[in-house]
């Protein structure tokens, strides 16, 4: 089990790296996180929803993700409440207190049965903890850290982030707050995100091992520009809100509202050589980008109210008048572009409600009790309004499209003559449908399709359309998002293998190491 001294110390990536190394060494490995809290989620091949990190780890391990890898997913919908997803299906919505008092006492069977199935199917399971195992107020009903390690009889490796400072205090302090039997499970330390001269750190490592009797298994260097998606929006705090002298020709602004979800949709755009993606926190930062994107959200009505309160609606309108080429919405952002949002069953709020959309598209959305989670494939629809570069309308109809949907709203078009459909999709549930709508000039468009920009040809042709409109030459296809992802998994694994004592890790797991 990989645990951490705090949130965002790198547990998910360390787990991904060790599993990738084990896969390279011939093992069949599965990731597992009993309970995950995240707004970035992943749709499995059978249309179920799990934490994005476990989906990413499964891909890194070369296996198909299932709900057993993350049987309980918490999706915050407010400051004190969350949607509880059990084995990929929404179960209920509870406050933090209700979750602890009503749900957690019954959760052990759910998490242990899932873990048992993984143990039967794979050579090894890499379990990931959540936050810190030393949260005193949460330990009594813990199902994701030391209690789980005890139920599973699993050794623990503790990860700390040196980049944030105080690494020795984090490690020793965590140990001090553990019970003796919990402390006995900790078999090694990993110090993550190191920058600098390792020889200067060595005296501290020697002291740490002498003080605790626990070995430091590795000091992992900080990997700049690692293009593996993050799960938590905390990483956006480090993302640029301004161009800051960027030499890239295309400026894409993504509105960062409080409940932003599935922002990994835009990772492939960030990897393009000519596109700058910036996450905008205030209307004053917006300016006049080439494209404004309203991303997904866990609570459309609440984040729409945030847009209005912060002056974004006026700033967006001004940007469109002053030269912004396109306004796009993905999932919740797509719903915002319509005229009305209706919540008769209080799916999003504590009571039924109705709110006015931004009014750019003749659509209304009704929030339903049923959640749509499905993978889809298809092509661009005939007569689609997307402005693509270097391709004719007829050729564009053959461009493949794939992705996934996660939403609890049904959107209706009230004026078919005013908009055109974007995609013709063959859904994994057997249905074929026209999906997404946009104005005929392509300036305003929206879709429920997550993963849209992971489609290489579509992404590049769309960017080239923006280039052509600015008088720039198109670039054609620049890279494969899937190939880049595999390269980054291997880059991560190579760095960790070089700096982590994998022989000791295998010994802790009771497994023989790589056969030479």
C-alpha positions as CSV (number, residue, x, y, z in Angstrom):
1,X,0.0,0.0,0.0
2,X,1.2,3.5,-1.0
3,X,0.2,6.1,1.6
4,X,1.2,9.8,1.8
5,X,2.0,12.3,4.5
6,X,-0.6,14.7,2.9
7,X,-2.8,15.2,-0.1
8,X,-1.0,16.0,-3.4
9,X,2.4,14.5,-2.4
10,X,2.4,12.3,-5.5
11,X,0.8,9.0,-4.3
12,X,-1.1,8.5,-7.5
13,X,1.9,8.9,-9.8
14,X,4.2,6.9,-7.5
15,X,1.7,4.1,-7.6
16,X,1.4,4.4,-11.4
17,X,5.2,4.3,-11.7
18,X,5.7,1.3,-9.5
19,X,2.9,-0.6,-11.3
20,X,4.4,0.4,-14.7
21,X,7.7,-1.0,-13.6
22,X,6.2,-4.2,-12.4
23,X,4.3,-4.6,-15.7
24,X,7.6,-4.1,-17.5
25,X,9.1,-6.8,-15.3
26,X,6.4,-9.3,-16.2
27,X,3.8,-8.9,-13.4
28,X,0.1,-8.5,-13.9
29,X,-0.7,-5.7,-11.5
30,X,-4.0,-3.9,-10.5
31,X,-4.4,-0.5,-8.9
32,X,-6.9,-0.1,-6.0
33,X,-8.2,2.8,-4.0
34,X,-11.1,1.9,-1.8
35,X,-12.5,5.5,-1.5
36,X,-11.6,8.4,-3.7
37,X,-12.8,12.0,-3.6
38,X,-12.4,13.7,-6.9
39,X,-14.4,15.7,-9.5
40,X,-12.2,14.3,-12.3
41,X,-13.6,10.9,-13.1
42,X,-13.1,8.1,-15.6
43,X,-15.7,6.0,-17.4
44,X,-15.0,2.3,-17.7
45,X,-15.7,0.3,-20.8
46,X,-19.0,-0.9,-19.3
47,X,-20.1,2.7,-18.7
48,X,-19.4,3.0,-15.0
49,X,-17.7,5.9,-13.2
50,X,-14.5,5.7,-11.1
51,X,-11.8,8.0,-10.0
52,X,-9.6,9.4,-12.8
53,X,-6.4,8.3,-11.1
54,X,-7.4,4.6,-11.0
55,X,-8.4,4.8,-14.6
56,X,-5.0,6.3,-15.5
57,X,-3.2,3.7,-13.4
58,X,-5.0,0.9,-15.1
59,X,-3.9,2.2,-18.4
60,X,-0.3,2.6,-17.2
61,X,-0.5,-1.1,-16.0
62,X,-1.8,-2.2,-19.4
63,X,-5.1,-3.5,-18.1
64,X,-8.8,-2.6,-18.4
65,X,-10.2,-0.5,-15.6
66,X,-13.1,-1.8,-13.5
67,X,-15.1,-0.5,-10.6
68,X,-13.3,-2.9,-8.3
69,X,-10.3,-0.6,-8.6
70,X,-12.3,2.2,-7.0
71,X,-15.5,0.9,-5.5
72,X,-16.4,4.1,-3.7
73,X,-16.1,7.5,-5.4
74,X,-17.1,10.8,-3.6
75,X,-17.9,13.7,-5.9
76,X,-18.3,16.9,-3.9
77,X,-21.4,18.9,-4.9
78,X,-21.0,21.6,-2.2
79,X,-18.8,22.7,0.7
80,X,-20.3,20.0,3.0
81,X,-21.9,17.4,0.7
82,X,-21.1,14.9,-2.0
83,X,-22.6,12.5,-4.4
84,X,-21.7,8.9,-3.3
85,X,-20.9,6.7,-6.3
86,X,-20.7,2.9,-5.4
87,X,-19.3,0.6,-8.1
88,X,-19.7,3.2,-10.7
89,X,-23.4,4.1,-10.1
90,X,-24.7,7.1,-8.1
91,X,-25.9,5.7,-4.7
92,X,-27.0,8.8,-2.8
93,X,-26.1,12.3,-1.8
94,X,-24.9,12.9,1.8
95,X,-23.4,15.5,4.0
96,X,-20.0,14.8,5.4
97,X,-21.5,13.9,8.8
98,X,-24.1,11.7,7.3
99,X,-21.5,9.9,5.2
100,X,-19.4,9.2,8.3
101,X,-22.3,8.1,10.5
102,X,-24.6,6.3,8.1
103,X,-22.5,5.0,5.2
104,X,-19.0,4.2,6.4
105,X,-20.1,1.6,9.0
106,X,-21.5,-0.4,6.1
107,X,-18.6,0.2,3.7
108,X,-16.1,-2.5,4.8
109,X,-17.8,-5.3,2.9
110,X,-17.9,-3.2,-0.3
111,X,-14.3,-2.3,-0.3
112,X,-13.0,-5.7,0.9
113,X,-15.0,-7.8,-1.6
114,X,-13.7,-5.6,-4.4
115,X,-10.1,-6.0,-3.2
116,X,-10.6,-9.7,-2.9
117,X,-11.7,-10.0,-6.5
118,X,-8.6,-8.1,-7.7
119,X,-6.3,-10.3,-5.6
120,X,-7.7,-13.4,-7.2
121,X,-7.3,-12.0,-10.7
122,X,-3.8,-10.4,-10.5
123,X,-0.3,-11.2,-9.3
124,X,-0.3,-8.1,-7.1
125,X,-2.5,-5.2,-6.1
126,X,-1.0,-1.7,-5.5
127,X,-3.3,0.0,-3.0
128,X,-3.3,3.8,-2.7
129,X,-4.3,5.7,0.4
130,X,-6.0,9.0,0.6
131,X,-4.7,12.2,2.2
132,X,-2.8,11.3,5.4
133,X,-3.1,8.2,7.6
134,X,-2.6,10.5,10.6
135,X,-5.9,12.4,10.4
136,X,-6.8,11.8,14.1
137,X,-10.5,12.9,13.7
138,X,-11.0,10.5,10.8
139,X,-9.2,7.4,12.0
140,X,-12.1,5.7,13.8
141,X,-14.0,5.1,10.6
142,X,-11.2,5.0,8.2
143,X,-11.6,2.7,5.2
144,X,-8.8,4.0,3.0
145,X,-5.6,4.2,5.0
146,X,-4.3,2.2,8.0
147,X,-7.6,0.4,8.8
148,X,-7.6,-0.9,5.2
149,X,-4.0,-1.8,5.4
150,X,-4.8,-3.9,8.5
151,X,-7.8,-5.6,6.9
152,X,-5.7,-6.5,3.9
153,X,-2.6,-7.3,6.0
154,X,-0.6,-5.0,3.6
155,X,2.8,-3.5,4.1
156,X,2.9,0.3,3.7
157,X,5.3,2.6,1.9
158,X,5.0,6.3,3.0
159,X,5.5,9.0,0.4
160,X,6.4,12.6,1.3
161,X,6.7,15.7,-0.8
162,X,10.0,17.6,-0.2
163,X,9.0,20.4,-2.7
164,X,6.6,21.8,-0.2
165,X,9.2,21.9,2.6
166,X,9.3,20.2,6.0
167,X,9.7,16.7,4.7
168,X,11.4,15.3,7.8
169,X,8.7,16.8,10.0
170,X,6.0,15.3,7.8
171,X,7.5,11.8,7.9
172,X,8.4,11.7,11.6
173,X,5.2,13.5,12.6
174,X,3.1,11.1,10.7
175,X,4.8,8.1,12.4
176,X,4.4,9.7,15.8
177,X,0.6,10.0,15.3
178,X,0.2,6.4,14.3
179,X,-0.6,3.6,16.7
180,X,2.2,1.1,17.3
181,X,0.6,-1.6,15.2
182,X,0.1,0.9,12.4
183,X,3.6,2.2,12.6
184,X,4.9,-1.4,12.3
185,X,3.3,-1.6,8.9
186,X,5.4,1.2,7.5
187,X,8.3,-0.6,5.7
188,X,9.9,2.3,3.8
189,X,9.9,5.9,2.9
190,X,9.8,7.6,-0.6
191,X,10.8,11.2,-0.8
192,X,9.2,12.8,-3.8
193,X,9.7,15.9,-6.0
194,X,13.3,16.5,-5.1
195,X,15.3,19.2,-6.8
196,X,19.0,19.9,-6.2
197,X,22.1,18.1,-5.0
198,X,21.3,14.8,-3.4
199,X,24.6,14.8,-1.4
200,X,23.3,17.9,0.5
201,X,20.2,15.9,1.5
202,X,22.1,12.8,2.6
203,X,22.8,13.8,6.2
204,X,19.0,14.3,6.7
205,X,18.3,10.9,5.2
206,X,20.8,9.2,7.5
207,X,19.2,10.9,10.5
208,X,15.8,9.9,9.4
209,X,16.7,6.2,9.1
210,X,18.5,6.3,12.4
211,X,15.6,8.1,14.1
212,X,12.9,5.8,12.8
213,X,14.6,2.5,11.9
214,X,12.8,2.7,8.5
215,X,14.8,2.8,5.3
216,X,14.5,5.5,2.7
217,X,13.8,3.5,-0.4
218,X,14.3,6.3,-2.8
219,X,14.5,10.0,-3.5
220,X,12.5,10.7,-6.6
221,X,13.4,13.8,-8.7
222,X,10.9,16.4,-9.7
223,X,9.9,15.7,-13.3
224,X,9.2,18.9,-15.2
225,X,6.3,19.0,-17.7
226,X,5.1,15.5,-17.0
227,X,2.1,15.1,-19.3
228,X,0.1,12.6,-17.3
229,X,-3.3,14.0,-16.2
230,X,-3.8,15.1,-12.6
231,X,-6.9,14.2,-10.6
232,X,-7.4,17.2,-8.3
233,X,-8.0,20.7,-9.4
234,X,-5.4,21.9,-6.8
235,X,-2.8,21.4,-9.6
236,X,-4.5,24.3,-11.5
237,X,-3.2,26.6,-8.8
238,X,0.2,26.3,-10.5
239,X,-1.3,26.7,-14.0
240,X,-0.7,30.1,-15.7
241,X,-3.7,32.4,-15.6
242,X,-2.0,34.9,-18.0
243,X,-0.1,34.5,-21.2
244,X,3.0,35.9,-19.5
245,X,4.8,36.5,-22.8
246,X,3.9,33.1,-24.3
247,X,5.3,32.7,-27.9
248,X,2.4,30.3,-28.8
249,X,0.1,31.7,-31.5
250,X,-3.2,30.5,-30.1
251,X,-4.7,31.7,-26.8
252,X,-7.3,29.4,-25.2
253,X,-8.9,30.5,-22.0
254,X,-10.7,27.9,-19.8
255,X,-12.9,29.4,-17.1
256,X,-12.0,27.9,-13.7
257,X,-15.1,27.9,-11.6
258,X,-15.2,26.5,-8.1
259,X,-16.6,23.1,-9.0
260,X,-14.6,22.5,-12.3
261,X,-14.5,18.8,-13.3
262,X,-12.7,16.7,-15.9
263,X,-10.3,19.5,-16.8
264,X,-8.0,16.8,-18.2
265,X,-10.1,17.3,-21.3
266,X,-7.7,20.1,-22.2
267,X,-4.4,18.3,-21.6
268,X,-3.8,17.5,-25.3
269,X,-4.3,21.2,-26.2
270,X,-1.6,22.1,-23.7
271,X,0.8,19.7,-25.4
272,X,0.3,21.3,-28.9
273,X,3.2,23.5,-30.0
274,X,1.1,26.5,-30.9
275,X,-1.7,26.5,-28.2
276,X,-1.5,28.2,-24.9
277,X,-4.1,27.0,-22.4
278,X,-4.7,29.2,-19.4
279,X,-7.1,28.7,-16.5
280,X,-8.9,31.9,-15.7
281,X,-10.0,32.7,-12.2
282,X,-11.4,36.2,-12.6
283,X,-13.1,38.2,-15.3
284,X,-10.3,40.7,-15.3
285,X,-7.9,38.0,-16.5
286,X,-10.0,36.9,-19.4
287,X,-9.0,39.4,-22.1
288,X,-9.7,38.6,-25.7
289,X,-8.5,35.0,-26.2
290,X,-9.0,33.1,-29.5
291,X,-11.3,30.7,-27.7
292,X,-13.2,30.7,-24.4
293,X,-14.1,27.3,-23.0
294,X,-16.7,26.6,-20.3
295,X,-15.5,23.2,-18.9
296,X,-17.4,20.6,-17.0
297,X,-18.7,21.2,-13.5
298,X,-20.2,19.1,-10.7
299,X,-22.9,21.7,-10.1
300,X,-24.0,23.6,-13.3
301,X,-26.4,26.0,-11.6
302,X,-24.1,27.0,-8.8
303,X,-21.1,27.6,-11.1
304,X,-23.3,29.5,-13.5
305,X,-24.3,31.8,-10.6
306,X,-20.6,32.1,-9.9
307,X,-19.9,33.3,-13.5
308,X,-22.5,36.0,-13.1
309,X,-21.4,37.1,-9.7
310,X,-17.8,37.4,-10.8
311,X,-18.7,39.4,-14.0
312,X,-17.7,36.6,-16.4
313,X,-21.0,36.7,-18.4
314,X,-20.3,40.4,-19.3
315,X,-16.6,39.7,-19.9
316,X,-17.4,36.8,-22.3
317,X,-19.9,38.9,-24.3
318,X,-17.3,41.7,-24.5
319,X,-14.6,39.3,-25.7
320,X,-16.9,37.9,-28.5
321,X,-17.5,41.5,-29.7
322,X,-13.8,42.4,-29.6
323,X,-12.4,39.4,-31.6
324,X,-12.7,36.1,-29.7
325,X,-13.3,33.6,-32.4
326,X,-15.3,30.9,-30.5
327,X,-17.1,30.2,-27.2
328,X,-17.3,26.5,-26.4
329,X,-18.9,24.5,-23.6
330,X,-18.2,21.0,-22.5
331,X,-20.8,19.1,-20.5
332,X,-21.9,21.5,-17.7
333,X,-20.4,24.3,-19.7
334,X,-22.6,23.2,-22.7
335,X,-25.7,23.3,-20.4
336,X,-24.8,26.9,-19.4
337,X,-24.8,28.0,-23.0
338,X,-28.5,27.3,-23.3
339,X,-31.5,29.3,-22.2
340,X,-32.9,27.4,-19.2
341,X,-31.7,25.0,-16.5
342,X,-34.5,23.1,-14.7
343,X,-34.0,21.0,-11.6
344,X,-37.5,19.7,-10.7
345,X,-36.2,16.9,-8.5
346,X,-33.5,18.8,-6.6
347,X,-30.8,16.8,-8.3
348,X,-28.2,19.6,-8.0
349,X,-29.6,21.6,-5.1
350,X,-31.3,21.1,-1.7
351,X,-34.7,22.0,-3.3
352,X,-36.2,22.2,-6.8
353,X,-35.2,25.2,-8.8
354,X,-34.9,26.8,-12.2
355,X,-32.3,29.2,-13.6
356,X,-31.6,31.2,-16.7
357,X,-28.7,30.1,-18.9
358,X,-26.3,32.4,-20.8
359,X,-28.7,32.2,-23.8
360,X,-26.2,31.6,-26.6
361,X,-27.9,28.4,-27.9
362,X,-31.6,27.7,-28.1
363,X,-31.4,24.8,-25.6
364,X,-32.9,23.9,-22.2
365,X,-31.6,21.2,-19.8
366,X,-33.6,19.2,-17.3
367,X,-31.6,17.5,-14.5
368,X,-32.6,13.9,-14.0
369,X,-32.2,11.3,-11.3
370,X,-30.6,9.0,-13.8
371,X,-26.9,9.6,-14.5
372,X,-25.6,9.0,-18.1
373,X,-22.1,7.4,-18.1
374,X,-21.2,6.0,-21.5
375,X,-18.3,5.7,-23.9
376,X,-19.0,6.8,-27.5
377,X,-17.5,6.7,-30.9
378,X,-18.6,8.3,-34.2
379,X,-17.8,11.0,-36.7
380,X,-18.6,14.6,-37.3
381,X,-22.1,15.1,-38.4
382,X,-22.9,16.2,-42.0
383,X,-23.2,20.0,-42.1
384,X,-21.4,20.4,-38.7
385,X,-20.6,24.0,-37.9
386,X,-17.0,23.5,-36.5
387,X,-14.5,25.6,-38.3
388,X,-11.8,23.2,-39.3
389,X,-8.6,24.0,-41.2
390,X,-7.0,22.2,-44.1
391,X,-10.0,20.0,-44.8
392,X,-13.2,20.2,-46.8
393,X,-16.6,19.8,-45.3
394,X,-17.0,16.4,-47.1
395,X,-13.6,15.2,-45.8
396,X,-14.4,16.3,-42.3
397,X,-17.4,14.0,-42.2
398,X,-14.9,11.1,-42.1
399,X,-12.9,12.4,-39.1
400,X,-13.3,9.9,-36.3
401,X,-14.5,11.0,-32.9
402,X,-14.5,9.2,-29.5
403,X,-14.9,10.1,-25.9
404,X,-17.2,9.6,-23.0
405,X,-20.2,11.2,-21.3
406,X,-20.9,11.8,-17.6
407,X,-24.0,13.9,-16.9
408,X,-27.3,14.0,-15.1
409,X,-29.0,16.4,-17.5
410,X,-31.0,15.9,-20.7
411,X,-30.7,18.8,-23.1
412,X,-33.4,19.7,-25.7
413,X,-33.0,21.9,-28.8
414,X,-35.9,24.3,-29.3
415,X,-34.9,25.8,-32.7
416,X,-33.4,23.3,-35.1
417,X,-33.1,26.0,-37.8
418,X,-30.8,28.1,-35.6
419,X,-28.2,25.5,-34.8
420,X,-26.5,22.5,-36.4
421,X,-25.5,19.2,-34.8
422,X,-21.8,18.5,-34.2
423,X,-21.4,14.7,-34.1
424,X,-23.1,11.5,-35.2
425,X,-22.3,9.0,-32.4
426,X,-22.6,5.3,-32.0
427,X,-23.0,4.8,-28.3
428,X,-21.7,1.8,-26.4
429,X,-25.3,1.3,-25.2
430,X,-26.3,0.6,-28.8
431,X,-27.9,3.9,-29.6
432,X,-27.0,6.2,-32.5
433,X,-27.6,9.9,-32.0
434,X,-26.8,13.4,-33.1
435,X,-24.9,15.1,-30.3
436,X,-23.9,18.6,-29.6
437,X,-25.1,21.8,-31.2
438,X,-23.5,24.9,-32.6
439,X,-24.4,28.1,-34.4
440,X,-24.0,27.9,-38.2
441,X,-20.9,30.2,-38.2
442,X,-19.2,27.9,-35.6
443,X,-18.6,30.7,-33.1
444,X,-20.7,29.2,-30.3
445,X,-20.9,25.4,-29.8
446,X,-21.3,22.8,-27.0
447,X,-21.2,19.1,-26.4
448,X,-21.5,16.5,-23.7
449,X,-18.4,14.7,-25.1
450,X,-15.5,14.5,-22.7
451,X,-12.1,13.6,-24.2
452,X,-13.0,15.5,-27.4
453,X,-9.5,17.0,-27.8
454,X,-7.9,13.5,-27.3
455,X,-9.0,12.9,-30.9
456,X,-5.8,13.8,-32.8
457,X,-7.1,14.7,-36.2
458,X,-10.1,16.6,-34.9
459,X,-8.0,18.5,-32.4
460,X,-5.4,19.6,-34.9
461,X,-7.9,20.5,-37.6
462,X,-9.9,22.6,-35.1
463,X,-6.7,24.4,-34.1
464,X,-5.8,24.9,-37.7
465,X,-9.2,26.5,-38.3
466,X,-8.3,29.0,-35.6
467,X,-4.9,29.6,-37.3
468,X,-6.4,30.1,-40.7
469,X,-8.8,32.7,-39.3
470,X,-5.8,34.6,-37.9
471,X,-3.9,34.4,-41.3
472,X,-1.6,31.7,-40.1
473,X,-0.7,28.5,-42.0
474,X,-2.1,25.2,-40.7
475,X,0.2,22.7,-39.1
476,X,-1.7,19.4,-39.8
477,X,-1.3,16.5,-37.3
478,X,1.5,17.1,-34.8
479,X,1.4,14.2,-32.4
480,X,-0.7,11.2,-31.2
481,X,-2.2,11.8,-27.7
482,X,-2.3,8.1,-27.1
483,X,1.4,7.6,-28.1
484,X,2.4,10.6,-26.0
485,X,0.6,9.1,-23.0
486,X,2.5,5.8,-23.3
487,X,5.8,7.7,-23.7
488,X,5.1,9.7,-20.5
489,X,4.2,6.5,-18.6
490,X,7.6,5.1,-19.7
491,X,9.4,8.3,-18.9
492,X,7.9,8.3,-15.4
493,X,8.7,4.6,-14.8
494,X,12.3,5.1,-16.1
495,X,12.9,8.0,-13.7
496,X,11.5,6.1,-10.7
497,X,13.3,2.8,-11.5
498,X,16.6,4.8,-11.6
499,X,16.0,6.4,-8.2
500,X,14.0,3.8,-6.3
501,X,15.3,0.6,-4.8
502,X,12.9,-1.7,-6.6
503,X,14.7,-4.8,-5.2
504,X,13.7,-3.6,-1.7
505,X,10.2,-2.8,-2.9
506,X,9.8,-6.3,-4.3
507,X,11.1,-7.7,-1.0
508,X,8.6,-5.7,1.0
509,X,5.9,-7.2,-1.3
510,X,7.3,-10.7,-0.9
511,X,7.9,-11.0,-4.6
512,X,11.0,-11.9,-6.6
513,X,12.3,-8.9,-8.6
514,X,12.9,-8.6,-12.4
515,X,14.6,-11.6,-13.9
516,X,17.8,-10.5,-15.7
